[in-house]
Amino acid sequence: MESLLVALGVSLYYLVLVAAVLVVFARKRDAASATSWALAILLIPVGGLALFLFFGRDRLPYRLKGKRRHRPEFARRLAKFIPVTTQGTASREGYQGIGRIAEKTGNTPIREGNQVTGLLDGKSAFESIKQALIAARHHIHVEEYIFRDDSLGRELLELMCQRAREGVEVRLLVDAVGTGASRKLIRQLQQAGGQGRVFLPLFPFGKVLTPNLRNHRKIIVCDGSVAFIGGMNVGDEYFGLKFRNRYWCDWHMRVQGPATLDLQRVFVEDWDFATGVELSGPQYFPAPQTCGNSRVQIVYSGPDEEVNSTRQVFFAAITGARQRVSISSPYFVPDLAMREALRSAALRGLQVEVLTQGYPPESWLTFLASRYYWDELMAAGVKIYQHNAKVLHGKGVIIDGQWAAVGSSNLDPRSLNLNFEVLGLLDSPQDAAACQAFLDRMIADAHAVTRQSFAKRSLLAKSAESVVRLLSPIL
């Protein structure tokens, strides 16, 4: 009898595994992702199925499906507050037509007349942010993936609380997974008269949502006229304090001018999703003032899109490059299309270089998955650099020294499929040149990987890369 029960239990277990694999292939449109999850379920006893149930079900929750349907209508309602561009067709297409692609995938057009200031270290970035918070007169909107309860986080939160007590509207939107102390931060802000919310909480009303779909955006908007965007979260390591005995290297920028209204739109749409409260009117979308000669386009993407606009923009930028492709991405796990685009660019004779995380990495899984593809990229002529001296966190793509993208998105499956991300596309040569100069300085401090030295890595390292790369579509 006991042996019969054991046999029934084992049979039931394998039936569940087969059913789970069938569900994976039925729901996963990406073949690589489906194969990875199927292998995880079959090869990791019990744990593989548990991982899929918790992390792999990237089906849109009901509310996110509503957000997808709501997005075009939301844009139409805000259109009366955001001026229509009067640029000609060629001007709106931008460099190599990238601007038109971004606009066709649901984003706003290129805005002229902006002032862009590069913030290339944490101290200058957060000093500029604090000055903007102090100068705000009507509202402060902060949207962060990570908002730490450390010295910098407490200082910034106290400043936000102070402004709220002075009558300024202060709103804080943080991600449920990225910000572990979200309840404490929000409670403190609310006590001061501000407002705070968590984006896609994991356990709303007892229902478990997938932790896959995260808000990775970093946006700050003050009075609808000054905004910040880039890769820096709020935490001591981003400010410049040591993390794991190394300093962090990141990338941020301050934007003033018409493009700030597009960043405001991203925040307002996310706030509406999180709270059900729509912020509109001239107090949030004031008449934009031309204050510079930078052309900026804001691109925001996420699982609420039918087609990921960030992925489309990156692919078009790489395939359209004529001379040089420079990429900074700490989490560099390109899918097949991106790898072929990079290989093709290098084989065409372009200078193609990728700066990524060094040793020891911030994330071992993405580090190992990334390394699996290095040899095939280097064989085509792509140059790989590891930033060992500092913890690389800055994310950017620069094309021909004429166009650049700076924001929150890495070149990995998570950023290009699962996360909510935001980019500032810089369509002005002077801004792209400044980004290129900064990236060149980072590359000068990095370690150049060669095929000869890379081939000498241990058998254990090669085996680990081969195993982990199977998980690359789900990292």
C-alpha positions as CSV (number, residue, x, y, z in Angstrom):
1,M,0.0,0.0,0.0
2,E,2.8,2.4,0.9
3,S,4.6,1.7,-2.3
4,L,1.4,2.3,-4.3
5,L,1.0,5.7,-2.6
6,V,4.6,6.6,-3.4
7,A,4.1,5.6,-7.0
8,L,0.9,7.7,-7.2
9,G,2.7,10.6,-5.7
10,V,5.6,10.4,-8.1
11,S,3.2,10.0,-11.1
12,L,1.2,13.0,-9.9
13,Y,4.4,15.0,-9.5
14,Y,5.5,14.3,-13.1
15,L,2.0,15.0,-14.4
16,V,2.1,18.4,-12.7
17,L,5.6,19.1,-14.3
18,V,4.3,18.1,-17.8
19,A,1.3,20.3,-17.3
20,A,3.5,23.2,-16.1
21,V,5.8,22.8,-19.2
22,L,2.7,22.9,-21.5
23,V,1.5,26.0,-19.8
24,V,4.9,27.6,-20.2
25,F,5.0,27.0,-24.0
26,A,1.4,28.1,-24.4
27,R,1.9,31.4,-22.6
28,K,5.5,32.4,-23.4
29,R,5.8,34.0,-26.8
30,D,9.6,34.2,-26.7
31,A,11.0,30.7,-27.5
32,A,14.2,31.3,-25.5
33,S,12.3,32.3,-22.4
34,A,9.9,29.3,-22.8
35,T,12.8,26.9,-23.2
36,S,14.6,28.3,-20.1
37,W,11.6,28.0,-17.9
38,A,10.8,24.5,-19.1
39,L,14.3,23.4,-18.3
40,A,14.2,25.1,-14.9
41,I,10.9,23.2,-14.1
42,L,12.2,19.9,-15.3
43,L,15.8,20.1,-13.9
44,I,15.2,21.7,-10.5
45,P,13.0,19.5,-8.4
46,V,10.0,21.4,-6.9
47,G,12.1,24.6,-6.9
48,G,11.8,25.1,-10.6
49,L,8.0,25.0,-10.5
50,A,7.9,27.3,-7.5
51,L,10.2,29.8,-9.2
52,F,7.9,29.8,-12.3
53,L,4.8,30.3,-10.2
54,F,6.4,33.2,-8.4
55,F,8.6,34.8,-11.1
56,G,7.7,33.4,-14.4
57,R,4.0,34.3,-14.7
58,D,4.6,37.6,-16.6
59,R,0.9,37.7,-17.7
60,L,-0.4,41.2,-17.1
61,P,-2.4,41.6,-14.0
62,Y,-5.9,42.9,-14.6
63,R,-5.0,46.4,-13.5
64,L,-2.0,46.5,-15.9
65,K,-4.2,45.4,-18.8
66,G,-6.4,48.4,-17.9
67,K,-3.3,50.6,-17.9
68,R,-2.4,49.4,-21.4
69,R,-5.9,50.2,-22.7
70,H,-5.9,53.5,-20.8
71,R,-2.5,54.8,-22.1
72,P,-3.7,56.2,-25.5
73,E,-6.7,57.9,-23.8
74,F,-4.6,59.3,-21.1
75,A,-2.2,60.8,-23.7
76,R,-5.2,62.4,-25.5
77,R,-6.5,64.0,-22.3
78,L,-3.1,65.5,-21.5
79,A,-2.5,66.7,-25.0
80,K,-4.2,70.0,-24.4
81,F,-1.7,70.7,-21.6
82,I,1.4,69.6,-23.6
83,P,2.0,71.8,-26.7
84,V,2.0,70.2,-30.1
85,T,5.4,70.3,-31.8
86,T,5.7,72.5,-34.9
87,Q,8.9,70.9,-36.1
88,G,9.1,69.7,-39.7
89,T,9.1,66.1,-40.7
90,A,12.9,65.8,-41.0
91,S,13.4,67.5,-37.6
92,R,10.9,65.2,-35.9
93,E,12.6,62.1,-37.4
94,G,15.8,63.0,-35.6
95,Y,19.1,61.3,-36.1
96,Q,18.8,58.2,-38.4
97,G,15.0,58.3,-38.0
98,I,15.1,57.1,-34.4
99,G,12.9,59.9,-33.2
100,R,10.1,58.8,-35.6
101,I,10.4,55.2,-34.4
102,A,10.0,56.3,-30.8
103,E,7.0,58.5,-31.7
104,K,5.4,55.7,-33.7
105,T,5.6,53.3,-30.8
106,G,3.5,55.6,-28.6
107,N,6.0,58.1,-27.2
108,T,6.1,61.9,-27.5
109,P,8.0,63.7,-30.3
110,I,11.4,65.3,-30.1
111,R,11.2,68.6,-28.1
112,E,13.4,71.5,-29.0
113,G,14.6,74.4,-26.7
114,N,15.8,72.4,-23.7
115,Q,18.7,72.8,-21.4
116,V,20.5,69.6,-20.5
117,T,23.1,69.4,-17.7
118,G,25.1,66.2,-17.3
119,L,25.4,65.0,-13.7
120,L,28.3,62.6,-13.8
121,D,28.8,61.8,-10.1
122,G,26.5,61.4,-7.2
123,K,27.5,64.5,-5.2
124,S,26.8,66.9,-8.1
125,A,23.6,65.0,-9.0
126,F,22.1,65.1,-5.5
127,E,23.2,68.6,-4.8
128,S,21.4,69.7,-7.9
129,I,18.3,67.7,-6.9
130,K,18.3,69.2,-3.4
131,Q,18.5,72.7,-4.9
132,A,15.5,71.9,-7.1
133,L,13.5,70.6,-4.2
134,I,14.3,73.7,-2.2
135,A,13.3,76.0,-5.1
136,A,10.0,74.2,-5.8
137,R,6.9,76.4,-5.2
138,H,3.9,74.2,-6.1
139,H,4.8,70.5,-6.4
140,I,7.6,67.9,-6.1
141,H,7.1,64.5,-7.8
142,V,9.6,61.7,-7.0
143,E,9.5,58.3,-8.6
144,E,12.3,55.8,-7.7
145,Y,13.0,52.1,-7.9
146,I,15.2,52.2,-4.8
147,F,14.7,54.8,-2.1
148,R,16.9,53.6,0.8
149,D,16.5,54.3,4.5
150,D,20.1,55.4,4.9
151,S,21.8,58.8,5.4
152,L,21.1,60.1,1.9
153,G,17.6,58.7,1.8
154,R,16.7,60.2,5.2
155,E,18.2,63.5,4.3
156,L,16.2,63.7,1.0
157,L,13.1,62.5,2.7
158,E,13.4,65.1,5.5
159,L,13.8,67.8,2.9
160,M,10.6,66.5,1.1
161,C,8.8,66.5,4.4
162,Q,9.9,70.0,5.2
163,R,8.6,71.2,1.8
164,A,5.3,69.4,2.4
165,R,4.9,71.2,5.8
166,E,5.5,74.5,4.0
167,G,2.6,73.8,1.7
168,V,4.3,72.3,-1.4
169,E,2.5,69.3,-2.9
170,V,5.0,66.4,-2.5
171,R,4.3,63.0,-4.0
172,L,6.6,59.9,-3.7
173,L,6.1,56.8,-5.8
174,V,8.4,53.8,-5.1
175,D,8.6,50.3,-6.3
176,A,7.5,47.5,-4.0
177,V,10.5,45.2,-4.6
178,G,13.2,47.9,-5.0
179,T,12.3,49.9,-1.8
180,G,12.1,47.6,1.2
181,A,11.4,50.4,3.7
182,S,8.5,51.8,1.6
183,R,5.9,51.8,4.3
184,K,8.1,53.6,6.8
185,L,9.1,56.3,4.2
186,I,5.5,56.8,3.0
187,R,4.2,57.0,6.6
188,Q,6.7,59.7,7.5
189,L,5.9,61.7,4.4
190,Q,2.2,61.4,4.9
191,Q,2.6,62.6,8.5
192,A,4.3,65.8,7.1
193,G,1.4,66.4,4.7
194,G,2.8,64.7,1.6
195,Q,1.5,61.7,-0.3
196,G,3.2,58.4,-1.1
197,R,2.3,55.2,-2.8
198,V,3.9,51.8,-3.7
199,F,3.9,50.8,-7.4
200,L,2.4,47.3,-7.9
201,P,2.5,46.1,-4.3
202,L,3.2,42.4,-4.0
203,F,0.2,41.5,-1.8
204,P,-2.6,43.9,-2.6
205,F,-5.8,42.7,-0.7
206,G,-4.3,39.3,-0.3
207,K,-3.6,38.7,-4.0
208,V,0.0,37.9,-5.0
209,L,1.2,39.7,-8.0
210,T,4.3,38.6,-10.0
211,P,7.5,40.4,-8.8
212,N,8.7,40.4,-12.4
213,L,6.9,43.6,-13.5
214,R,8.8,46.3,-11.6
215,N,9.0,50.0,-11.9
216,H,12.7,50.7,-12.6
217,R,12.2,54.4,-13.5
218,K,14.1,57.2,-11.8
219,I,12.2,60.5,-12.3
220,I,12.1,63.7,-10.3
221,V,10.0,66.7,-11.5
222,C,9.7,70.0,-9.7
223,D,6.9,72.5,-10.7
224,G,6.7,70.9,-14.2
225,S,9.7,73.0,-15.2
226,V,12.8,71.1,-13.9
227,A,13.3,67.4,-14.1
228,F,15.9,64.7,-13.4
229,I,16.4,61.4,-15.2
230,G,19.1,58.7,-15.4
231,G,20.4,55.7,-13.6
232,M,20.8,56.9,-10.0
233,N,18.5,55.7,-7.3
234,V,18.4,57.3,-3.8
235,G,21.0,55.7,-1.6
236,D,24.4,56.3,-0.1
237,E,26.2,54.3,-2.7
238,Y,24.8,56.5,-5.5
239,F,25.9,59.6,-3.6
240,G,29.5,58.5,-3.6
241,L,30.0,56.5,-0.4
242,K,31.8,53.2,-0.7
243,F,29.7,50.0,-1.4
244,R,31.5,46.7,-0.9
245,N,34.8,48.6,-0.7
246,R,34.3,50.3,-4.1
247,Y,32.7,53.5,-5.3
248,W,29.8,53.5,-7.7
249,C,29.9,55.0,-11.2
250,D,26.6,56.3,-12.5
251,W,25.0,58.7,-14.9
252,H,22.2,61.3,-14.4
253,M,21.0,64.5,-16.1
254,R,19.0,67.6,-15.3
255,V,16.5,68.7,-17.9
256,Q,14.8,72.1,-18.1
257,G,12.4,73.1,-20.9
258,P,9.6,71.5,-22.9
259,A,10.8,67.9,-22.4
260,T,10.1,68.2,-18.7
261,L,6.4,68.1,-19.5
262,D,6.9,64.7,-21.1
263,L,8.6,63.4,-17.9
264,Q,5.7,64.9,-15.9
265,R,3.4,62.9,-18.1
266,V,5.2,59.7,-17.3
267,F,4.9,60.4,-13.5
268,V,1.3,61.5,-13.8
269,E,0.3,58.4,-15.7
270,D,2.1,56.1,-13.1
271,W,0.6,58.1,-10.2
272,D,-2.9,57.7,-11.8
273,F,-2.3,53.9,-12.1
274,A,-1.1,53.6,-8.4
275,T,-3.7,55.9,-6.9
276,G,-6.6,56.4,-9.3
277,V,-6.0,60.1,-9.1
278,E,-5.3,62.0,-12.3
279,L,-3.2,65.2,-12.0
280,S,-3.9,67.6,-14.8
281,G,-4.1,71.3,-15.4
282,P,-1.7,74.2,-15.9
283,Q,-0.4,73.9,-12.3
284,Y,1.2,70.6,-13.3
285,F,1.7,71.4,-17.0
286,P,2.8,75.0,-17.1
287,A,3.5,76.7,-20.5
288,P,7.0,75.5,-21.4
289,Q,9.8,78.0,-21.6
290,T,12.5,77.7,-24.2
291,C,15.8,77.8,-22.3
292,G,18.5,76.1,-24.4
293,N,19.3,74.4,-27.7
294,S,19.1,70.8,-26.8
295,R,16.7,68.4,-28.6
296,V,15.3,65.9,-26.2
297,Q,12.8,63.0,-26.6
298,I,11.4,61.1,-23.6
299,V,10.8,57.4,-24.2
300,Y,9.1,55.3,-21.6
301,S,8.4,51.6,-21.9
302,G,7.0,48.7,-20.0
303,P,4.9,45.6,-20.0
304,D,1.8,47.8,-20.6
305,E,3.1,48.2,-24.2
306,E,2.3,45.8,-27.1
307,V,5.7,46.5,-28.6
308,N,8.6,47.6,-26.3
309,S,9.6,51.0,-27.5
310,T,13.0,51.0,-25.7
311,R,14.0,47.8,-27.4
312,Q,12.9,49.2,-30.8
313,V,14.9,52.4,-30.2
314,F,18.1,50.5,-29.2
315,F,17.8,48.1,-32.2
316,A,17.3,50.9,-34.6
317,A,20.1,53.0,-33.2
318,I,22.6,50.1,-33.4
319,T,21.6,49.0,-36.9
320,G,21.5,52.6,-38.2
321,A,24.9,53.6,-36.9
322,R,27.5,54.6,-39.4
323,Q,30.8,55.0,-37.5
324,R,30.6,54.2,-33.8
325,V,28.4,52.4,-31.2
326,S,29.3,53.0,-27.5
327,I,27.3,51.2,-24.8
328,S,27.4,51.4,-21.0
329,S,25.3,48.6,-19.4
330,P,26.1,47.0,-16.1
331,Y,23.6,44.2,-16.8
332,F,24.5,43.3,-20.4
333,V,22.6,40.2,-21.5
334,P,21.6,41.0,-25.1
335,D,19.1,38.8,-26.8
336,L,19.7,37.2,-30.2
337,A,18.5,40.3,-32.2
338,M,20.6,42.7,-30.2
339,R,23.7,40.4,-30.5
340,E,23.2,40.2,-34.3
341,A,22.8,44.0,-34.5
342,L,26.1,44.5,-32.6
343,R,27.9,41.8,-34.6
344,S,26.7,43.3,-37.8
345,A,27.8,46.8,-36.8
346,A,31.3,45.5,-35.9
347,L,31.5,43.4,-39.1
348,R,30.6,46.5,-41.1
349,G,33.8,48.1,-39.8
350,L,32.2,50.3,-37.1
351,Q,33.9,50.9,-33.7
352,V,31.6,49.0,-31.3
353,E,32.4,49.0,-27.6
354,V,30.6,47.8,-24.6
355,L,31.4,48.8,-21.0
356,T,29.9,46.5,-18.4
357,Q,30.3,45.4,-14.8
358,G,33.6,44.1,-13.6
359,Y,34.8,41.8,-10.9
360,P,33.5,41.3,-8.3
361,P,30.1,41.9,-10.0
362,E,27.1,43.4,-8.4
363,S,25.0,40.5,-9.8
364,W,26.7,37.2,-10.3
365,L,23.9,35.7,-12.4
366,T,23.8,38.5,-15.0
367,F,27.6,38.6,-14.9
368,L,27.9,35.0,-15.8
369,A,25.1,35.0,-18.4
370,S,26.7,38.1,-20.0
371,R,30.1,36.5,-20.3
372,Y,28.7,33.5,-22.2
373,Y,28.2,35.8,-25.2
374,W,31.4,37.8,-25.0
375,D,33.5,35.5,-27.3
376,E,31.1,35.6,-30.2
377,L,30.8,39.3,-29.9
378,M,34.6,39.8,-29.7
379,A,35.1,37.4,-32.7
380,A,33.0,39.9,-34.8
381,G,35.1,42.8,-33.6
382,V,33.1,44.1,-30.6
383,K,35.3,45.5,-27.9
384,I,34.4,44.5,-24.3
385,Y,35.5,46.5,-21.3
386,Q,35.0,45.7,-17.6
387,H,34.9,48.5,-15.1
388,N,36.7,46.9,-12.2
389,A,37.8,50.0,-10.3
390,K,34.2,51.0,-9.5
391,V,30.8,49.5,-9.5
392,L,29.4,50.4,-12.8
393,H,25.7,51.4,-12.7
394,G,25.4,54.0,-15.5
395,K,23.3,53.1,-18.5
396,G,23.7,54.8,-21.9
397,V,23.9,54.2,-25.6
398,I,25.8,56.7,-27.9
399,I,25.7,56.5,-31.7
400,D,28.3,58.2,-34.0
401,G,28.8,60.9,-31.4
402,Q,25.6,62.5,-32.7
403,W,22.9,60.8,-30.6
404,A,22.6,59.4,-27.1
405,A,20.2,57.7,-24.8
406,V,20.6,58.1,-21.0
407,G,18.2,56.6,-18.5
408,S,17.2,53.6,-16.5
409,S,17.3,50.8,-19.1
410,N,20.0,48.1,-19.4
411,L,20.5,45.9,-22.4
412,D,19.0,42.8,-20.8
413,P,15.7,40.9,-21.1
414,R,14.4,42.4,-17.8
415,S,14.8,46.0,-19.0
416,L,13.6,45.3,-22.5
417,N,10.6,43.1,-21.6
418,L,9.5,43.2,-18.0
419,N,10.5,46.5,-16.3
420,F,8.9,49.9,-16.6
421,E,11.8,52.1,-17.9
422,V,12.4,55.6,-19.0
423,L,15.0,57.2,-21.3
424,G,16.0,60.6,-22.4
425,L,17.1,60.6,-26.0
426,L,19.5,63.4,-26.8
427,D,19.3,64.4,-30.5
428,S,21.8,67.3,-30.3
429,P,25.5,66.7,-31.3
430,Q,26.8,68.8,-28.3
431,D,24.9,66.6,-25.8
432,A,25.9,63.4,-27.5
433,A,29.5,64.5,-27.6
434,A,29.5,65.3,-23.9
435,C,28.1,61.8,-23.2
436,Q,30.7,60.3,-25.4
437,A,33.5,62.1,-23.6
438,F,32.2,60.9,-20.3
439,L,32.0,57.3,-21.5
440,D,35.4,57.5,-23.0
441,R,36.8,58.5,-19.6
442,M,35.1,55.5,-18.0
443,I,36.5,53.2,-20.7
444,A,40.0,54.6,-20.1
445,D,39.7,53.5,-16.5
446,A,38.3,50.0,-17.4
447,H,40.0,46.7,-18.2
448,A,39.9,45.7,-21.9
449,V,39.0,42.1,-22.4
450,T,40.8,40.2,-25.2
451,R,39.8,36.9,-26.7
452,Q,43.2,35.4,-25.8
453,S,42.9,36.3,-22.1
454,F,39.2,35.4,-22.0
455,A,39.9,31.9,-23.4
456,K,42.1,31.2,-20.4
457,R,39.3,31.3,-17.8
458,S,38.8,28.2,-15.8
459,L,36.6,25.2,-16.8
460,L,34.5,25.9,-13.8
461,A,33.8,29.5,-15.0
462,K,33.0,28.3,-18.5
463,S,30.6,25.7,-17.1
464,A,28.9,28.2,-14.9
465,E,28.4,30.6,-17.8
466,S,26.9,27.8,-20.0
467,V,24.4,26.8,-17.3
468,V,23.5,30.4,-16.3
469,R,23.0,31.6,-19.8
470,L,20.1,29.1,-20.1
471,L,18.4,31.4,-17.6
472,S,19.3,34.6,-19.4
473,P,15.8,35.2,-20.9
474,I,14.4,35.2,-17.3
475,L,17.1,37.1,-15.4
